[in-house]
């Protein structure tokens, strides 16, 4: 068992296999079997897992790395910039993409009318009474999309310059590091309202 757990790839693959086995078991006992509802649940699982990785890394950057970096001795900082940060940013940006794509897939499998209501903040149906839930869910969805675009359009391009993946002079590197930090802080700011929208909507409206 210890040998299994010391290997990251083996551990995560076994965890995924166990999760797939659990999904299969749910499909066997679900009222509709392996129907559209089952696949919505499977896509929601992907959405949640990817979202945990994305937001978890966002919080790591903001709660730990950005705050601690100024106090790290200069001779140790290259280890962060050359090894830890690039690896974290790889999982950060791709988990952001997976989260958004899986979330959109869940939304559209619930029907085009539902997707239209959410994306239009409830105005697609003329904003009749009871559509305010769509408004609040729409806020969360669009905040997530903004955060995703921020990751790929601002944070990652500037991090490549700040970390030396794209070679620029010291002045541009310092500017890129600040822009990336501000982009990350923007996503931190938006993350709790976004998560509130998702959690509250699913609990109260389903």
ABEGO torsion letter per residue (X at the ends): XAAAAABAAAAAAAAAAAAAAAAAAAAAABAAEBBAAAAAAAAAAAAAAAAAAAAAAAAAAAAAAAAAAAABBAAAAAAAAAAAAAAAAAAAAAAAAAAAAAAAAAAAAAEAAAAAAAAAGGAAAGGBBGAAAAAAAAAAAAAAAAAAAAAAAAAAAAAAAAAGABBBBAAAAAAAAAAAAAAAAAAAAAAAAAAAAAAAAAAAAX
